[in-house]
Amino acid sequence: DIDHLNPRVQKELVEWLNWLRTDVGFDGWRFDFAKGYSADVAKIYVDRSEPSFAVAEIWTSLAYGGDGKPNLNQDPHRQELVNWVNKVGGSGPATTFDFTTKGILNVAVEGELWRLRGTDGKAPGMIGWWPAKAVTFVDNHDTGSTQHMWPFPSDRVMQGYAYILTHPGTPCIFYDHFFDWGLKEEIDRLVSIRTRQGIHSESKLHIMEADADLYLAEIDDKVIVKLGPRYDVGHLIPEGFKVVAHGNDYAVW
């Protein structure tokens, strides 16, 4: 219920942010419920506190069809995320959580992996348009955890991490999955692959296959990731690639 248009509120919040940065040591901000105030206001806070990183939670509903599943075209949804970044300053530290990718990935791993290739042949979420400004995630404290407001299929969580940790964008790991679910070792392995191969937020993505039971993509000509239960993919893997990680319905070469 804070009036973000009030000059005194803006002044004191900026002072508080600068105190957090210079005295406490934080160097990045997460803008909770960023729909609750304009991007113009968020720009004031970013410009006047100069964080090295800022990410906004802009959680809006995907467009759904009569079958209750997301439409193939989610361009208006990801356009809203892009618009926020543009208004705050596309050349600065502002990013947004890629809720478009989250929503599509939720459904895709349930036997509809064709959803992971958009009509333009690129990734269907914000990472397909502006990966440098997209923070990808599988779940967070709202969608998963005790709130369970939009949870990822629990038996397919590692498919989600195999996707975001090999793809462009800035991946975000959920505390619960890493520390409470016993997935630390598997996630660590994927993180080390990303780091070792130099995969970054603007890495080049080439989607090789996207069918109901198979998603296969190559990143930066260095890493190949497979999602889905199909096993006969050897003929699709270029010579010289070797499996370096695998788990329930996913593999990385």
Secondary structure, 3 states (H helix, E strand, C coil): CCCCCCHHHHHHHHHHHHHHHHHHCCCEEEECCHHHCCHHHHHHHHHHHCCCEEEECCCCCCCECCCCCECCCCHHHHHHHHHHHHHHHCCCCEEEECHHHHHHHHHHCCCCHHHHCCCCCCCCCHHHCCHHHEEEECCCCCCCCCCCCCCCCHHHHHHHHHHHCCCCCEEECCHHHHHHCCCHHHHHHHHHHHHHHCCCCCCCEEEEEEECCEEEEEECCCEEEEECCCCCCHHHCCCCCCCCEEECCEEEC
